Amino acid sequence: MKKDISKDELYNLFSEYGYSDVSEDEITAVLKKLKEDEKASAAFHRAVRDNNRAKSAKKKERDIRTHQLCNIGGAIIKFYPALAELYPHELEALFEKILVDYDDTIPVIINDAIENRKSI
């Protein structure tokens, strides 16, 4: 309910619909119930909004991660186009072998690339 309704307006509304014998206490109870419903509705909408914001933030994080993975995959396939033909389990086995064989070298190469980017 957007607008607060007065007791007189509520009494007139009841009267329009044939409930002219409504007591002051009943009108007060109805007004109280309307205010409680309004608060509950507002709390529900706040919870829905907060949930939607959290979902949106997670989706944005996933989208960023997906973009990063696509860039990495694109860069690798640029130099080794045949990798695009491999199945995921074959790629995983290949990269595992490469990473084990060059375990000492790869971190140095990655750190060098990061340092070069920072110096540009």
Number of C-alpha atoms within 10 A of each C-alpha: 11 5 5 10 12 12 14 11 11 15 18 14 13 15 13 10 8 10 12 12 9 12 11 12 9 11 17 14 12 14 17 12 12 15 15 12 13 14 13 12 13 13 12 12 12 12 12 12 12 12 12 12 12 12 12 12 12 12 12 12 12 12 12 12 12 12 12 12 12 12 12 12 13 14 12 13 14 12 9 10 11 9 16 14 10 11 9 11 9 12 14 12 11 14 12 13 12 12 14 11 11 11 12 10 10 14 12 11 11 11 11 12 11 11 11 10 9 8 6 5
